[in-house]
Amino acid sequence: MSILRRPFAVAATWATTRYLLLFGVFRVLVLPGPDVTTDVHVIYQGWAHVLAAGTYPLDDVTWQYPPAAALAILSPTALPFLDYATAFFLLAFLADTAVLGLLMYAAGRPGKSLNGAWMWAVGVPLLGPTAYARYDLMVTAVAVAALLAGVRHPRILGALAAFGALLKVWPVLLLIRAPRRSWTAAAVAGAAILGACMAAAPGALAFLTFQRERGTEVESLGGLVFHMSRHFGWNGRVQLNYGSVEFLGPYVSLVSTLAMALTVLAFGWLLVWRLRACGPMRPSTPADAAFTAVLLFTMTSRVISPQYLLWLVGLAGVCLVFRRTPMTRPAQLVLAATLVTLLEFPVWFSHVVASDWLGMLLLVVRNGLLLSASLLACRRLWQSTSPTGNLPPLPLQPTRRTEPSTTC
């Protein structure tokens, strides 16, 4: 048996790399560039004080998250024997552990593979300490649990997707190829959680008004337009705005509008795919569709923050649990993009902000990898659910009552 097929090898790799991640967030090992833990020490902790007082951060425009995000921000206060940042990093570590456990447990079933666990074990540390310094890892854990549970329990998929969406919106995309039972469960769970959040504190929906004046973030696909334009006399500026480093100035609103239009087109394609996907549905199709949808959402966004790669690594891990997933190559491209993301933030972020040749090269490579992964994932998803697709035929298997519906 190859060492890559041994669970012990996965666990050993995960443990070794997580020690390094913990050394990073506790500043034992220090990477060049800005301190990625500032958000936890300053922003998250400040929000926790406001939330603990019984209200959402109504006067802070950087609070741009759905109401259930308050649970993630407040969770470190449940460990009063630790300071806030230490408790947050510990909880991130536990969420990381939970994802690995879920992927390894899933790999033990017939027709499943350890490739998903390897994707998670290797992909997360490629992002560096940023992985443990944002609450996105916790959201990704909910998404991974939802997709894996949905194989046999569609209602659990729906409930967890709704909870994830109220943590950070994007997990609603997990439902793109889910059966009707999942959507019903999501609606019920989402309404209940949202109602509880609104009853618990004022300002639960304030985040909806805090993104109107956002610019185009320097790491986004649209940001490349202004990186190049700065060398030809564009007179805009780069500054910290609404919690991220953005371009502000002439034509920024136009590029931001075009980015949102691309998002609409991407979801239009997903709708067309969903209506035309009449071929036999593979066991991996719900995960494949979710991965593709989040790739498109990330690629067309006017903000591509480094932690967004955690979403893609987690969903790619679920896809790779299935031996016959068509998403192997897109997942590999995401893995490469994650490594380049570490180089552009935090290692050489000053070059990105300066729009010099190194910064622009890193963004072209990283965003090029994500764009390639997005286009390839769309192509493979279409082929894998089309009667005329050129993927190998599915083996004949008896239909189980617990499997998602294969009807169009």
ABEGO torsion letter per residue (X at the ends): XBAAABAAAAAAAAAAAAAAAAAAAAGABBBBEBBAAAAAAAAAAAAAAAAAAGBBBAABAABABBAAAAAAAAAAAABAABBAAAAAAAAAAAAAAAAAAAAAAAAABBGBBAAAAAAAAAAAAAAEAAAAABAAAAAAAAAAAAAAAAAABAAAAAAAAAAAAAAAGAAAAAAAABBAAAAAAAAAAAAAAAAAAAAABBGAAAAAAAAAABBBBAABAAAAAAAAAAAAGBABBBBBBGGBBBBBEBGAAAAAAAAAAAAAAAAAAAAAAAAABABBBBAAAAAAAAAAAAAAAAAABABBBAAAAAAAAAAAAAAAABAABAAAAAAAAAAAAAAAAAAAOAAAAAAAAAGBAAAAAAAAAAAAAAAAAAAAAAAAAAAAABAABABBBBBBBBBBAABBBABX
